[in-house]
Amino acid sequence: MKKFKTIKIASFIGLVIILSGFIIGFFIFSNLYSYGNKNSITTTLDRSLFNVKTSNNEENHIVVDKITKLIIPYIFIDYDFLDINTIAFTSLDKNDNTSYVKTSIYDIRKKLLTYKSNDENPTNGSKIHISMDGKMILTSYKNNNIKLNKTSIYDVSAKKLLKTFGGVATSAWLPDNSGFVGIDNYLFVQNIRTNERKNLFKLPEDVKLLFKENLILKISEDGERACLSYNNNVIMVDIRTGKLIKLIMPGPIIALNDKNIVIACSAINNDYGLYLYDIKNKSYKKISVYNKFFNVDISPSGKKIVYGALTNDGKTEIHVAYLNNDKIINDVVIYKDLKDIINLRWSRDSQMLYFVTQNVSTIEMQKEKQEGNNIRGNTLIYRISFKSS
């Protein structure tokens, strides 16, 4: 009887060992398979590349949690994220040897193009905007022939074109998702719920001549003001009352921070930097540490800023900081030594940062268009998440 019990216990232990080995092996195999699948699209980078350091004496509250590299198998003209795993973008598409710009949606997790618009937009540029609720896409298509300019609205869930507004070269969503501010012969507000249009003012002739160039349109965080920047001129309008304020500034507008301050990228008295312009007091204040910078973006919350900086030894750094009234605080370097950084931008919830480091240039795309080749390639995007402070 004792021998039988010994054999039974030994058999039980053996079975446990076999089952444990099977479970561990399955777990390892599953993780290897999962990693192999994700590695072609998503890679988490070495934290030694982060090189975080403070640029002032404030306590550091900005801490990078993870930097992920995403390889998307399409060449972007412009892009924005619908959510962490879904990206909307514009790209060139060919039909009968003619190139058109189309708006598409790509699922990063499924590695699948879930939508491509059917409309054909013969254009040389485009700008894409996602509504704050993430339900709609606003794409402006700009052409050298201003009669071909147009802005289209796409429904994300229904995956279809809702409406097109002809002649509209530039547009931007209102924060409440009720409509957008657009530019044709007028600066206007279009309500997409009631289909009502309100013209704010007729554009001066010198602005109309710039439709082939980049007009900069910004909307304040509260949706009460629109700001149009061209050359060194700025036209600011109260959306509710239509009251205009015309300003001359030594650089383009980056964002409207609050009711009193415009953030400008400027050179004042040969001193290059980021400046805050106080509309009420008509005064400038320099807020940047570096003189050479690029790709500045303010978070939708208006509380954070990201910018690229060129150091004296020729290296590239990406800085993130908080905007506190009229100064930058907690300025940190979150990445360094990257070349060709394009489109630094915040997520709509201001919690993540995206940027492109590798793409096909407009010249190369135009060359491929002329030669009639299939336009193929990848876009490399970095996604940065931060730890809660």
C-alpha positions as CSV (number, residue, x, y, z in Angstrom):
1,M,0.0,0.0,0.0
2,K,2.8,2.4,0.9
3,K,4.5,1.6,-2.4
4,F,1.3,2.3,-4.3
5,K,1.0,5.7,-2.6
6,T,4.6,6.5,-3.5
7,I,4.0,5.7,-7.2
8,K,0.8,7.8,-7.2
9,I,2.5,10.8,-5.7
10,A,5.4,10.5,-8.2
11,S,3.0,10.2,-11.0
12,F,1.2,13.3,-9.8
13,I,4.4,15.3,-9.5
14,G,5.4,14.1,-13.0
15,L,2.1,15.3,-14.4
16,V,2.5,18.7,-12.8
17,I,6.0,19.1,-14.2
18,I,4.8,18.1,-17.7
19,L,1.8,20.5,-17.5
20,S,4.1,23.3,-16.2
21,G,6.5,22.7,-19.0
22,F,3.7,22.8,-21.6
23,I,2.3,26.1,-20.2
24,I,5.7,27.8,-20.0
25,G,6.5,26.6,-23.5
26,F,3.2,27.8,-24.9
27,F,3.6,31.2,-23.2
28,I,7.1,31.7,-24.6
29,F,6.0,30.6,-28.1
30,S,3.0,32.9,-28.0
31,N,5.1,35.9,-27.0
32,L,7.7,35.2,-29.6
33,Y,5.0,34.9,-32.3
34,S,3.3,38.1,-31.0
35,Y,6.6,40.0,-31.0
36,G,7.4,38.8,-34.5
37,N,4.1,40.0,-35.7
38,K,4.4,43.4,-34.1
39,N,8.0,44.1,-34.9
40,S,7.4,44.9,-38.6
41,I,5.0,47.7,-37.6
42,T,5.6,48.7,-34.0
43,T,8.9,48.9,-32.1
44,T,9.6,50.2,-28.6
45,L,12.9,52.1,-28.7
46,D,15.8,52.0,-26.3
47,R,15.3,54.5,-23.4
48,S,19.0,55.6,-23.7
49,L,17.9,57.6,-26.7
50,F,15.6,59.7,-24.6
51,N,18.4,61.8,-23.0
52,V,16.0,63.7,-20.8
53,K,17.4,66.8,-19.2
54,T,16.0,70.0,-17.9
55,S,16.7,73.4,-19.6
56,N,15.8,75.5,-16.5
57,N,15.7,75.3,-12.8
58,E,12.1,74.3,-12.4
59,E,11.3,70.9,-11.0
60,N,11.0,68.3,-13.9
61,H,7.4,67.0,-14.2
62,I,7.6,65.8,-17.8
63,V,8.7,62.2,-18.0
64,V,8.7,60.0,-21.1
65,D,6.9,56.7,-20.5
66,K,7.5,55.1,-23.9
67,I,8.6,55.9,-27.5
68,T,7.2,53.7,-30.2
69,K,8.2,53.6,-33.8
70,L,5.4,52.9,-36.3
71,I,6.0,52.0,-39.9
72,I,3.0,52.7,-42.1
73,P,3.1,51.3,-45.6
74,Y,1.9,54.5,-47.3
75,I,3.5,57.8,-48.2
76,F,1.7,60.6,-46.4
77,I,1.2,64.2,-47.5
78,D,-0.5,65.0,-44.2
79,Y,-1.8,62.9,-41.3
80,D,-3.6,62.9,-37.9
81,F,-4.5,60.2,-35.4
82,L,-8.2,59.3,-34.8
83,D,-7.1,57.2,-31.8
84,I,-3.9,55.4,-30.6
85,N,-4.3,52.7,-33.3
86,T,-6.0,54.5,-36.1
87,I,-4.6,57.1,-38.4
88,A,-6.2,59.3,-41.1
89,F,-4.0,60.6,-43.9
90,T,-3.8,62.1,-47.3
91,S,-1.7,60.5,-50.1
92,L,-1.3,60.4,-53.8
93,D,-3.4,57.8,-55.7
94,K,-3.2,56.9,-59.4
95,N,-6.1,56.5,-61.8
96,D,-5.5,56.2,-65.6
97,N,-2.0,57.6,-65.2
98,T,-3.3,60.7,-63.4
99,S,-2.4,61.4,-59.8
100,Y,-5.1,62.4,-57.3
101,V,-4.9,63.1,-53.6
102,K,-7.3,61.0,-51.5
103,T,-8.1,60.8,-47.8
104,S,-7.7,57.3,-46.2
105,I,-8.0,55.6,-42.8
106,Y,-5.5,53.0,-41.7
107,D,-5.8,50.5,-38.7
108,I,-2.3,50.1,-37.2
109,R,-3.2,47.1,-35.1
110,K,-4.8,45.2,-38.0
111,K,-2.3,46.5,-40.5
112,L,-5.3,47.3,-42.8
113,L,-6.5,50.2,-44.9
114,T,-10.1,50.5,-43.7
115,Y,-11.2,53.4,-45.9
116,K,-10.0,55.3,-49.0
117,S,-12.2,58.1,-50.4
118,N,-13.7,57.8,-53.9
119,D,-13.4,61.5,-54.7
120,E,-10.6,62.6,-57.0
121,N,-8.7,65.7,-56.0
122,P,-6.2,67.0,-58.6
123,T,-4.2,69.0,-56.1
124,N,-0.6,69.8,-55.1
125,G,-1.2,70.0,-51.4
126,S,-3.6,69.0,-48.6
127,K,-4.2,69.5,-44.9
128,I,-6.1,67.1,-42.7
129,H,-7.9,67.9,-39.4
130,I,-9.8,65.6,-37.0
131,S,-12.8,66.9,-35.1
132,M,-12.2,67.1,-31.3
133,D,-14.7,64.2,-30.8
134,G,-12.8,62.1,-33.3
135,K,-16.0,61.4,-35.4
136,M,-15.2,63.5,-38.5
137,I,-12.3,64.3,-40.8
138,L,-11.9,67.7,-42.4
139,T,-9.6,67.7,-45.4
140,S,-8.6,70.8,-47.4
141,Y,-7.2,70.2,-50.9
142,K,-5.2,73.1,-52.4
143,N,-4.4,73.5,-56.1
144,N,-2.5,76.1,-58.1
145,N,-5.7,76.7,-59.9
146,I,-7.8,78.3,-57.1
147,K,-11.0,77.2,-58.7
148,L,-10.1,73.6,-57.9
149,N,-9.6,74.3,-54.2
150,K,-12.0,72.4,-52.0
151,T,-12.7,71.1,-48.5
152,S,-14.4,67.8,-47.7
153,I,-15.9,66.3,-44.6
154,Y,-15.8,62.5,-44.0
155,D,-17.7,60.5,-41.5
156,V,-15.3,58.2,-39.6
157,S,-17.7,55.5,-38.4
158,A,-19.8,55.4,-41.6
159,K,-16.6,55.7,-43.7
160,K,-18.1,58.0,-46.3
161,L,-17.9,61.5,-47.8
162,L,-20.5,63.7,-46.2
163,K,-20.1,67.0,-48.0
164,T,-17.7,69.0,-50.2
165,F,-17.3,72.8,-50.1
166,G,-15.9,74.1,-53.4
167,G,-13.3,76.9,-53.5
168,V,-12.3,76.5,-49.8
169,A,-8.5,76.4,-49.6
170,T,-7.9,76.3,-45.9
171,S,-10.1,75.3,-42.9
172,A,-10.0,74.4,-39.2
173,W,-12.5,72.8,-36.9
174,L,-14.3,74.7,-34.2
175,P,-13.6,73.2,-30.7
176,D,-17.3,72.2,-30.2
177,N,-17.4,70.2,-33.4
178,S,-20.4,72.2,-34.7
179,G,-18.5,73.3,-37.8
180,F,-15.4,74.9,-39.2
181,V,-13.8,78.2,-40.1
182,G,-12.9,78.3,-43.8
183,I,-11.3,80.5,-46.4
184,D,-12.5,81.2,-50.0
185,N,-13.1,84.8,-51.0
186,Y,-14.2,85.3,-47.3
187,L,-13.1,84.1,-43.9
188,F,-16.3,82.4,-42.8
189,V,-17.9,80.0,-40.3
190,Q,-19.7,77.0,-41.6
191,N,-22.2,75.3,-39.3
192,I,-22.4,71.6,-40.4
193,R,-25.5,70.9,-38.2
194,T,-27.7,73.7,-39.6
195,N,-25.8,74.2,-42.9
196,E,-25.7,77.9,-42.0
197,R,-22.8,80.0,-43.3
198,K,-21.6,83.2,-41.7
199,N,-19.2,85.4,-43.6
200,L,-16.8,87.2,-41.1
201,F,-15.0,89.4,-43.6
202,K,-14.0,89.6,-47.3
203,L,-10.4,88.9,-47.9
204,P,-8.1,91.7,-49.1
205,E,-6.8,91.3,-52.6
206,D,-3.2,90.7,-51.4
207,V,-4.5,87.7,-49.4
208,K,-6.3,86.3,-52.5
209,L,-3.0,86.3,-54.3
210,L,-1.5,84.0,-51.7
211,F,-3.9,81.1,-52.2
212,K,-1.0,79.3,-53.9
213,E,1.1,79.8,-50.8
214,N,0.6,78.7,-47.2
215,L,-2.0,80.8,-45.4
216,I,-2.0,80.0,-41.7
217,L,-5.4,79.7,-39.9
218,K,-5.7,79.3,-36.2
219,I,-8.7,79.1,-33.9
220,S,-8.5,80.0,-30.2
221,E,-9.1,77.2,-27.6
222,D,-12.5,78.6,-26.7
223,G,-13.6,78.9,-30.3
224,E,-14.2,82.7,-30.0
225,R,-11.5,84.0,-32.2
226,A,-10.0,83.1,-35.6
227,C,-6.6,84.3,-36.7
228,L,-5.3,84.5,-40.3
229,S,-1.6,84.9,-40.8
230,Y,0.1,85.7,-44.1
231,N,3.5,87.2,-44.8
232,N,4.0,89.6,-41.8
233,N,0.3,90.4,-41.5
234,V,-2.2,89.0,-39.0
235,I,-6.0,89.5,-39.1
236,M,-7.7,88.5,-36.0
237,V,-11.5,88.4,-35.9
238,D,-14.0,87.8,-33.1
239,I,-16.2,85.0,-34.4
240,R,-19.2,86.1,-32.4
241,T,-19.2,89.8,-33.2
242,G,-17.1,90.0,-36.4
243,K,-14.8,92.7,-34.9
244,L,-11.4,92.8,-36.6
245,I,-8.0,93.4,-35.3
246,K,-5.2,93.9,-37.8
247,L,-1.6,93.4,-36.7
248,I,1.9,93.5,-38.2
249,M,4.1,90.8,-36.8
250,P,7.7,89.8,-37.6
251,G,6.8,86.1,-38.1
252,P,4.0,83.6,-38.6
253,I,1.4,82.7,-35.9
254,I,1.9,79.4,-34.1
255,A,-1.2,79.3,-31.9
256,L,-3.6,81.3,-29.9
257,N,-2.8,80.6,-26.3
258,D,-5.6,82.4,-24.6
259,K,-7.7,85.6,-25.0
260,N,-4.8,88.0,-24.6
261,I,-1.8,86.2,-26.1
262,V,-0.7,85.2,-29.5
263,I,2.3,82.8,-29.8
264,A,4.6,83.9,-32.6
265,C,7.7,82.5,-34.2
266,S,9.7,85.6,-34.8
267,A,12.9,87.7,-35.0
268,I,12.9,90.9,-33.0
269,N,16.0,93.1,-33.1
270,N,17.8,90.3,-34.8
271,D,17.1,88.0,-31.9
272,Y,15.4,84.9,-33.2
273,G,13.1,82.9,-30.9
274,L,9.6,82.0,-29.8
275,Y,7.7,85.1,-28.6
276,L,4.5,85.7,-26.8
277,Y,2.6,88.8,-28.1
278,D,0.3,90.4,-25.6
279,I,-2.6,91.9,-27.6
280,K,-3.8,94.1,-24.8
281,N,-0.4,95.6,-23.9
282,K,1.0,95.3,-27.5
283,S,4.2,93.9,-26.2
284,Y,6.5,90.9,-27.0
285,K,8.3,88.6,-24.6
286,K,10.8,85.9,-25.7
287,I,10.1,82.5,-24.2
288,S,12.5,80.2,-25.9
289,V,16.0,79.2,-24.8
290,Y,17.3,78.4,-28.3
291,N,17.5,80.7,-31.2
292,K,17.3,78.1,-33.9
293,F,14.1,76.0,-33.7
294,F,11.5,74.5,-36.0
295,N,8.2,72.5,-36.0
296,V,6.6,74.3,-33.1
297,D,3.2,73.0,-31.9
298,I,1.0,73.9,-28.9
299,S,-1.2,71.1,-27.3
300,P,-5.0,71.5,-27.7
301,S,-5.2,72.1,-24.0
302,G,-2.9,75.1,-24.5
303,K,-0.7,74.0,-21.6
304,K,2.1,72.2,-23.4
305,I,4.5,73.1,-26.1
306,V,6.8,71.0,-28.3
307,Y,9.5,72.3,-30.6
308,G,12.7,71.1,-32.3
309,A,15.9,72.9,-31.6
310,L,19.3,73.0,-33.3
311,T,22.2,73.2,-30.8
312,N,25.4,75.0,-31.4
313,D,27.2,71.7,-32.3
314,G,24.6,71.0,-35.0
315,K,22.6,68.4,-33.2
316,T,18.8,68.2,-33.2
317,E,16.8,68.0,-30.1
318,I,13.0,67.8,-29.4
319,H,11.9,69.8,-26.4
320,V,8.6,69.5,-24.5
321,A,7.6,72.1,-21.9
322,Y,4.7,73.6,-20.0
323,L,3.3,77.0,-20.9
324,N,2.6,78.9,-17.8
325,N,1.1,82.3,-18.6
326,D,3.9,84.2,-20.2
327,K,6.8,81.7,-19.8
328,I,8.0,78.2,-20.6
329,I,8.6,76.0,-17.5
330,N,9.9,72.4,-17.0
331,D,11.6,72.5,-20.5
332,V,13.0,69.0,-21.1
333,V,14.7,67.3,-24.0
334,I,12.8,64.1,-24.9
335,Y,14.7,63.0,-28.0
336,K,18.0,63.9,-29.7
337,D,20.1,63.3,-32.9
338,L,17.2,62.7,-35.3
339,K,17.3,64.1,-38.8
340,D,14.5,65.3,-41.0
341,I,11.9,65.7,-38.2
342,I,8.6,66.6,-39.8
343,N,5.2,67.5,-38.4
344,L,5.6,67.5,-34.6
345,R,2.1,67.4,-33.3
346,W,0.0,66.6,-30.2
347,S,-2.8,64.2,-29.8
348,R,-6.2,65.8,-29.3
349,D,-6.2,64.9,-25.6
350,S,-2.7,66.5,-25.2
351,Q,-1.3,63.3,-23.7
352,M,0.7,62.0,-26.6
353,L,3.1,63.4,-29.2
354,Y,3.7,62.3,-32.8
355,F,6.3,63.2,-35.4
356,V,7.5,61.9,-38.7
357,T,11.2,61.5,-39.4
358,Q,11.2,59.8,-42.8
359,N,9.1,60.5,-45.9
360,V,9.2,61.0,-49.6
361,S,9.7,64.6,-50.5
362,T,7.3,66.6,-52.6
363,I,9.9,66.8,-55.4
364,E,10.3,63.0,-55.4
365,M,6.5,62.5,-55.5
366,Q,6.2,65.0,-58.4
367,K,9.0,63.2,-60.2
368,E,7.2,59.8,-59.8
369,K,4.0,61.5,-60.9
370,Q,5.6,62.7,-64.1
371,E,7.2,59.4,-64.9
372,G,4.0,57.5,-64.3
373,N,5.4,55.1,-61.7
374,N,3.4,53.5,-58.9
375,I,3.8,55.7,-55.8
376,R,4.8,53.3,-53.0
377,G,6.8,53.6,-49.8
378,N,6.6,53.8,-46.1
379,T,6.1,56.6,-43.6
380,L,8.0,56.4,-40.3
381,I,6.1,57.8,-37.3
382,Y,7.3,58.1,-33.7
383,R,4.6,58.0,-30.9
384,I,5.7,59.4,-27.5
385,S,3.6,58.8,-24.4
386,F,4.3,60.5,-21.0
387,K,3.9,59.5,-17.4
388,S,1.3,61.3,-15.4
389,S,2.9,64.1,-13.4
